[in-house]
Amino acid sequence: MVSVIYIASTGRSGSTLLERVLSQHPQIWAGGELYLTWYRGFMRNEICSCMVPFNDCEYWQKIKASFLRRVAQKYDIRYINELIYSHIRYRFFYPKFRIKDEILKDLADIFYNLYESILEVSGRNYIIDSSKTPLLLPILAKHKKINLKVIHLIRECEAVAYSWEKRKIKIPGTNRFMPRYNFIKTALVWKLTHKLISKYSKDLNLKTYKLNYLDFVRKPKESLLNLLNHLDIPYDDTFLKIFISSNIVNLNSEYHIISGNPIRFQKKIIKITPDLDWIYKMPKWKKIILKIICKIPI
Ligand SMILES: [Zn+2]
């Protein structure tokens, strides 16, 4: 049995910060957006948060070897990547499009083997997958040996739209930038994503904790302890000691993720504060349009 804490949300909702803090728990390993492992890691050799490429990161190399050993007779990386592209990434706007049972089974098995490899190498009991897409929920819930716990992370639509329009460096010291999206597109994706997460949580009877991002950044310690209690994840003094004060956190455990926000490269001690720039900097007309799109039920 593998225990997976799945962060379900939209991009720019604070999942990288959340998983970094949670991964200070001695039994939790943060994996980042794991559905991109084969594309960004195995195929493109992108840079890990430890600042070396995937193929030079000793943790990922051990995980890769363990994974390939488990699935060698069943799938090759190109096939895995194709499955993820056609049945997860590009299915987003067609969620009702049904995946054939045998493909669903393959996908669940592929993720299960990746999770097992990560837990074997890290020696921990829980893994965080912050893939965020709701479309993975029915796939993971299908596997009898995946004990799935879901964090439904919600950040205000306006803050997410503001962040996607901002110019942001992808990797420190380079001139590579994060992609940017128009606020209307962000609002539509935001709405559909949260609707799907709520629907799957209910229909599949998932153990889900709704976390409001603003509550987390205002009271990190309190909200994380509530979350751990709700998801039945035990913790002791080792985890509590990471909080130097209520919002200053010591981040010093091993952290190796190959995708995510630039905050994945920050180290050691950080102060968690709400980023409310959008309230002052976003034009009023945009806020009104976003409110209309995001608040009206579909
Ligand atoms: Zn690494």
Boltz pocket constraint, residues with backbone or C-beta under 6 A from the ligand:
constraints:
  - pocket:
      binder: B
      contacts: [[A, 48], [A, 49], [A, 50], [A, 51], [A, 52], [A, 57], [A, 58], [A, 59], [A, 60], [A, 255], [A, 256], [A, 257]]
      max_distance: 6.0
